[in-house]
């Protein structure tokens, strides 16, 4: 009888371990605040012209909820899982780069601008007093000065994103990616 009990216990243990081994992995995590997200995207303007894309390249990786991407896009990613795709439209005042501010210009000495930047429309990077990088555009070139526009180059524009979540990783968990 003892032998039968031990054999039955061994069979239960074997069956249980086989069942656990065949249990599918839990479904991938959804995008939520604090998760690290891997994203493939294409950004287009109102005319359908591609402004930026990483499709087929290095994914954009960011922590959801940390304002590392524009708020309008970040908001629309909540709940998405690896492999899911979505079209997202972000208006300037609804999580985009805001309206164009006409007074956001400054005149600086011409010699403060690199020679290769002395062309109207050239985008440069300026540093704020705190050292933060900020895009600026050369708006006008005068005899001894240059007028810089401090509006973001995408200010006033509606943005059209095609996104695909490639992976979602919760704090302290291994990355989960789409097949």
Rosetta silent file (secondary structure, phi, psi, omega in degrees, C-alpha in Angstrom):
SEQUENCE: XXXXXXXXXXXXXXXXXXXXXXXXXXXXXXXXXXXXXXXXXXXXXXXXXXXXXXXXXXXXXXXXXXXXXXXXXXXXXXXXXXXXXXXXXXXXXXXXXXXXXXXXXXXXXXXXXXXXXXXXXXXXXXXXXXXXXXXXXXXXXXXXXXXXXXXXXXXXXXXXXXXXXXXXXXXXXXXXXXX
SCORE:     score description
SCORE:     0.000 S_00000001
   1 L     0.000  -41.554  179.299    0.000    0.000    0.000 S_00000001
   2 H   -61.718  -39.314  179.420    2.814    2.387    0.827 S_00000001
   3 H   -63.827  -39.137  179.424    4.338    1.649   -2.520 S_00000001
   4 H   -66.372  -41.323  178.778    1.028    2.475   -4.266 S_00000001
   5 H   -63.876  -44.792  179.481    0.720    5.780   -2.394 S_00000001
   6 H   -63.723  -40.982  179.040    4.295    6.750   -3.295 S_00000001
   7 H   -65.693  -41.968  178.281    3.692    5.809   -6.933 S_00000001
   8 H   -64.232  -41.564  178.389    0.413    7.771   -6.985 S_00000001
   9 H   -63.811  -39.912  178.796    2.157   10.784   -5.410 S_00000001
  10 H   -65.215  -40.954  178.455    4.922   10.561   -8.012 S_00000001
  11 H   -64.888  -41.417  177.216    2.345   10.424  -10.825 S_00000001
  12 H   -61.834  -44.770  179.664    0.502   13.466   -9.400 S_00000001
  13 H   -62.977  -42.897  179.588    3.792   15.363   -9.135 S_00000001
  14 H   -65.589  -44.200  179.220    4.759   14.401  -12.684 S_00000001
  15 H   -63.715  -42.588  179.862    1.330   15.319  -14.068 S_00000001
  16 H   -63.832  -45.942 -178.677    1.339   18.637  -12.211 S_00000001
  17 H   -66.353  -35.229  177.580    4.831   19.583  -13.395 S_00000001
  18 H   -67.293  -40.368  178.799    3.907   18.637  -16.990 S_00000001
  19 H   -63.083  -42.648  178.929    0.738   20.755  -16.753 S_00000001
  20 H   -65.588  -38.150 -179.771    2.732   23.729  -15.497 S_00000001
  21 H   -65.625  -28.305 -178.540    5.293   23.271  -18.246 S_00000001
  22 H   -92.635   -5.241  179.099    2.514   23.386  -20.843 S_00000001
  23 L   -69.130  127.058 -178.804    0.786   26.438  -19.361 S_00000001
  24 L   -64.694  152.875  178.003    1.216   29.337  -21.802 S_00000001
  25 L   -62.483  150.460  178.592    3.181   32.354  -20.649 S_00000001
  26 L   -60.149  152.171 -178.765    1.050   35.182  -19.277 S_00000001
  27 L   -63.304  152.133 -177.429   -0.109   37.685  -21.872 S_00000001
  28 L   -59.719  152.833  178.532    2.209   40.638  -22.487 S_00000001
  29 L   -67.197  150.803  174.524    1.918   43.701  -20.302 S_00000001
  30 E   -92.659  155.691  176.942   -0.085   46.663  -21.481 S_00000001
  31 L   -65.664  126.045  175.251    1.360   50.167  -21.677 S_00000001
  32 L  -152.286  167.280 -178.944    0.769   51.969  -18.385 S_00000001
  33 L   -54.716  132.236  178.177    2.579   54.560  -16.293 S_00000001
  34 L    95.270  -13.780  178.438    6.012   53.325  -15.273 S_00000001
  35 L   -82.110  149.468  174.417    6.393   50.726  -18.041 S_00000001
  36 E   -92.562  125.830 -173.369    9.278   50.931  -20.487 S_00000001
  37 E  -114.099  136.071  171.423    7.880   50.948  -24.007 S_00000001
  38 E  -105.801  125.356 -170.471    9.591   50.063  -27.302 S_00000001
  39 E  -132.784  137.535  169.917    7.822   51.818  -30.153 S_00000001
  40 E  -106.266  136.306 -177.139    8.003   51.901  -33.926 S_00000001
  41 E  -147.179  157.684  167.135    6.477   55.039  -35.451 S_00000001
  42 E  -132.545  129.517  179.413    6.036   57.123  -38.563 S_00000001
  43 E  -109.238  128.556  179.194    5.153   60.796  -38.178 S_00000001
  44 E  -125.537  157.994  174.820    3.398   62.599  -41.037 S_00000001
  45 L   -92.148 -175.739 -177.107    2.104   66.121  -41.566 S_00000001
  46 L   -61.028  -27.209  179.753   -1.390   67.107  -42.754 S_00000001
  47 L   -86.387   -0.523 -179.886   -0.347   66.551  -46.374 S_00000001
  48 L    87.664    3.849  179.202    0.851   63.001  -45.669 S_00000001
  49 L   -74.697  132.454  178.699    4.542   63.859  -45.992 S_00000001
  50 E   -71.372  121.635  177.961    6.748   61.734  -43.722 S_00000001
  51 E   -94.714  -32.741 -178.552    8.479   64.013  -41.215 S_00000001
  52 E  -163.184  148.010  175.652   10.184   61.302  -39.179 S_00000001
  53 E  -158.100  152.582  171.664   10.201   57.528  -38.866 S_00000001
  54 L  -123.878   11.512 -178.074   12.141   54.774  -37.165 S_00000001
  55 L   -57.540  126.648 -178.426   10.347   51.970  -39.038 S_00000001
  56 L    79.662    1.645  179.963   12.858   49.225  -39.755 S_00000001
  57 L  -117.995 -151.133 -179.699   15.402   50.959  -37.531 S_00000001
  58 L   -74.572  127.732  179.527   16.106   51.369  -33.856 S_00000001
  59 L   -64.668  152.043  170.913   12.910   51.466  -31.754 S_00000001
  60 E   -80.217  124.746 -179.310   12.055   54.514  -29.676 S_00000001
  61 E  -117.810  128.283 -178.370   12.355   53.431  -26.027 S_00000001
  62 E  -151.734  165.012  176.214   10.822   55.537  -23.256 S_00000001
  63 E   -99.331  119.720 -179.029    9.190   55.271  -19.832 S_00000001
  64 L   -60.861  134.432  176.972    5.447   55.848  -20.039 S_00000001
  65 L    89.573   -0.659 -178.414    4.233   58.742  -17.901 S_00000001
  66 L  -101.019   10.040  179.115    7.619   60.476  -17.630 S_00000001
  67 L    57.215   39.202  177.308    6.874   63.063  -20.373 S_00000001
  68 L   -88.685  -13.911  173.056    9.690   61.738  -22.550 S_00000001
  69 L  -129.158  170.085 -177.070    7.415   61.948  -25.610 S_00000001
  70 L   -63.647  142.545 -174.167    4.674   64.450  -26.442 S_00000001
  71 H   -57.958  -37.616 -178.576    1.655   64.142  -24.136 S_00000001
  72 H   -63.857  -35.555  177.167   -0.907   63.621  -26.896 S_00000001
  73 H   -76.733  -43.794 -179.362    0.884   60.528  -28.181 S_00000001
  74 H   -56.166  -44.043 -179.297    1.698   59.221  -24.719 S_00000001
  75 H   -60.286  -39.003 -176.007   -1.974   59.408  -23.707 S_00000001
  76 H   -76.953  -13.043 -179.759   -3.073   57.369  -26.747 S_00000001
  77 H   -85.561  -17.362 -177.082   -0.633   54.517  -26.042 S_00000001
  78 L   -56.421  128.993  177.709   -2.153   53.589  -22.657 S_00000001
  79 L    91.811  -12.899  179.354   -3.522   50.046  -22.728 S_00000001
  80 L   -72.629  150.965 -179.194   -1.782   48.999  -25.937 S_00000001
  81 E  -118.410  160.740  177.849    0.081   45.661  -25.954 S_00000001
  82 L   -53.032  134.022 -179.598    3.101   44.437  -27.913 S_00000001
  83 L    95.919  -18.352 -179.947    2.196   43.874  -31.553 S_00000001
  84 L   -77.455  145.169  178.230   -0.725   46.323  -31.528 S_00000001
  85 E  -122.223  154.758 -177.536   -0.808   49.143  -34.071 S_00000001
  86 E  -158.307  148.570  171.236   -2.718   52.402  -34.023 S_00000001
  87 E  -101.110  129.859 -176.523   -3.148   55.654  -35.938 S_00000001
  88 E  -126.593  130.385  175.941   -2.939   58.670  -33.633 S_00000001
  89 E  -110.800  126.266 -178.558   -3.778   62.297  -34.493 S_00000001
  90 E  -121.261  115.597  178.142   -2.351   64.936  -32.156 S_00000001
  91 L   -79.571  155.489 -177.837   -3.563   68.543  -32.460 S_00000001
  92 L   -53.263  -42.369 -176.967   -1.221   71.408  -31.482 S_00000001
  93 L   -97.616   10.310  178.729   -3.235   72.297  -28.355 S_00000001
  94 L  -124.316   53.933  177.427   -4.210   68.747  -27.441 S_00000001
  95 L    97.730    6.785  176.542   -0.873   67.296  -26.472 S_00000001
  96 L   -93.178 -147.236 -176.680    1.147   68.519  -29.475 S_00000001
  97 L   -95.586   11.741  175.948    3.718   71.300  -29.668 S_00000001
  98 L    79.091  177.248  177.662    1.215   74.133  -29.128 S_00000001
  99 L   -77.088  160.970  173.554    0.392   77.138  -31.269 S_00000001
 100 L   -71.626  129.913  177.694    3.004   79.323  -32.916 S_00000001
 101 L  -102.257  109.706 -175.005    3.838   82.207  -30.569 S_00000001
 102 L   -57.039  -33.149 -177.174    4.662   85.256  -32.741 S_00000001
 103 L   -84.729    3.431 -177.448    6.798   86.920  -30.043 S_00000001
 104 L   -84.668   59.428 -179.661    9.010   83.873  -29.460 S_00000001
 105 E  -133.956  154.440  178.165   11.923   85.387  -31.361 S_00000001
 106 E  -147.091  139.527  177.270   15.232   86.826  -30.371 S_00000001
 107 E   -95.055  129.483 -178.714   17.864   88.786  -32.229 S_00000001
 108 E  -127.456  157.211  177.647   21.431   87.627  -31.579 S_00000001
 109 E   -59.781  140.740 -178.264   24.821   88.780  -32.888 S_00000001
 110 H   -59.123  -34.573 -178.061   25.638   87.199  -36.239 S_00000001
 111 H   -73.647   -5.604  176.420   29.016   85.981  -34.959 S_00000001
 112 H   -84.519   -8.386 -178.136   27.195   83.870  -32.317 S_00000001
 113 L  -106.041  133.978  177.147   25.841   81.623  -35.097 S_00000001
 114 L   -61.055  145.751 -177.747   28.066   79.049  -36.834 S_00000001
 115 H   -50.855  -42.872 -178.867   28.770   79.928  -40.489 S_00000001
 116 H   -67.449  -12.395  179.006   26.932   76.839  -41.733 S_00000001
 117 H   -94.819    0.002 -177.146   23.842   78.037  -39.838 S_00000001
 118 L   -86.261   64.072  176.900   23.626   81.385  -41.594 S_00000001
 119 L  -148.725  131.051 -179.807   20.755   80.475  -43.894 S_00000001
 120 L   -57.920  132.279  179.927   17.061   81.227  -43.361 S_00000001
 121 L    97.899  -12.371  179.319   15.242   78.055  -42.300 S_00000001
 122 L   -65.215  133.955  176.569   18.286   76.382  -40.758 S_00000001
 123 E   -97.581  129.208  179.187   17.455   74.548  -37.557 S_00000001
 124 E  -121.742  170.825  174.844   19.951   74.913  -34.743 S_00000001
 125 E  -115.938  123.586  176.884   20.080   73.783  -31.138 S_00000001
 126 E  -105.896  159.583  176.791   20.308   76.450  -28.451 S_00000001
 127 E  -111.871  133.519  176.625   20.936   75.881  -24.738 S_00000001
 128 L   -76.478  174.834  178.035   18.740   77.469  -22.093 S_00000001
 129 L   -58.377  -28.378  179.872   20.208   78.995  -18.928 S_00000001
 130 L   -90.124    2.605  177.520   19.743   75.618  -17.218 S_00000001
 131 L    90.575    1.979 -179.933   21.597   73.809  -20.024 S_00000001
 132 L   -73.922  134.975  178.467   18.511   72.257  -21.619 S_00000001
 133 E   -75.829  139.818 -179.059   18.718   71.822  -25.421 S_00000001
 134 E  -142.830  130.661  178.772   16.052   73.647  -27.405 S_00000001
 135 E   -72.397  139.141  174.489   15.481   73.721  -31.178 S_00000001
 136 E  -133.813  154.612 -179.299   15.591   77.161  -32.829 S_00000001
 137 E  -122.791  135.813  176.118   15.134   78.171  -36.451 S_00000001
 138 E   -72.200  116.806 -176.597   16.962   80.965  -38.294 S_00000001
 139 E   -97.303  -37.372 -176.582   14.131   83.283  -39.346 S_00000001
 140 E  -153.491  144.727  177.214   15.985   86.302  -40.727 S_00000001
 141 E  -118.590  123.306  179.205   19.567   87.363  -41.361 S_00000001
 142 L  -108.068 -175.615 -177.962   20.451   91.044  -41.016 S_00000001
 143 L   -57.808  -50.267 -175.581   23.762   92.879  -41.468 S_00000001
 144 L  -121.790   -1.227 -178.878   25.123   92.200  -37.977 S_00000001
 145 E  -134.056  167.733  176.636   22.418   90.111  -36.323 S_00000001
 146 E  -130.907  134.964  177.290   20.305   87.005  -36.846 S_00000001
 147 E   -93.922  122.441  179.199   16.664   86.623  -35.797 S_00000001
 148 E  -105.103  138.688  176.829   16.009   83.238  -34.183 S_00000001
 149 E  -101.389  121.053 -177.105   12.542   81.703  -33.846 S_00000001
 150 L   -92.037    1.316  173.931   12.148   79.789  -30.570 S_00000001
 151 L   -67.246  144.965  174.979    8.887   78.083  -31.541 S_00000001
 152 L   -63.053  143.317 -179.960    9.265   74.334  -31.930 S_00000001
 153 L   -56.532  -22.788  179.286    9.476   73.449  -35.644 S_00000001
 154 L  -101.546    8.358  176.977    6.238   71.445  -35.256 S_00000001
 155 L   -62.555  139.581  178.155    4.348   74.171  -33.334 S_00000001
 156 L    81.297   -0.628 -176.969    0.972   74.916  -34.892 S_00000001
 157 L  -108.175  140.423  171.140    0.926   71.627  -36.800 S_00000001
 158 L   -82.210  133.505 -175.193   -1.422   68.667  -36.414 S_00000001
 159 E  -107.504  137.489 -179.160    0.666   65.496  -36.176 S_00000001
 160 E  -119.052  113.218 -178.259   -0.306   62.138  -37.662 S_00000001
 161 E  -108.576  138.349  164.194    1.381   59.077  -36.144 S_00000001
 162 E  -109.923  116.387 -175.356    1.302   55.438  -37.235 S_00000001
 163 E  -122.495  152.005  172.975    2.578   53.524  -34.206 S_00000001
 164 E  -138.574  124.260  176.544    3.293   49.922  -33.319 S_00000001
 165 E   -78.171  119.250 -179.699    4.139   48.821  -29.791 S_00000001
 166 E   -91.599  -31.875 -178.632    7.091   46.462  -30.099 S_00000001
 167 E  -161.813  153.061  176.401    7.606   45.743  -26.420 S_00000001
 168 E  -136.529  128.878 -179.006    6.442   46.619  -22.920 S_00000001
 169 E  -128.448  122.483  175.801    8.547   46.056  -19.834 S_00000001
 170 L   -79.415  160.522  178.511    7.323   46.594  -16.300 S_00000001
 171 L   -56.959  125.366  176.704    9.771   47.741  -13.647 S_00000001
 172 L    77.221   11.533  178.270   11.983   44.766  -12.732 S_00000001
 173 L  -117.039  155.408  178.153   10.531   42.397  -15.339 S_00000001
 174 L   -68.428  152.075 -179.009   12.098   41.000  -18.500 S_00000001
 175 L   -63.633  143.540  174.299   11.053   42.693  -21.744 S_00000001
 176 E  -115.503  124.003 -178.373    8.016   41.300  -23.545 S_00000001
 177 E  -121.199  162.910  178.751    8.049   41.835  -27.271 S_00000001
 178 L   -76.965  156.710 -179.369    5.694   41.069  -30.109 S_00000001
 179 L   -67.964    0.000    0.000    6.340   38.013  -32.270 S_00000001
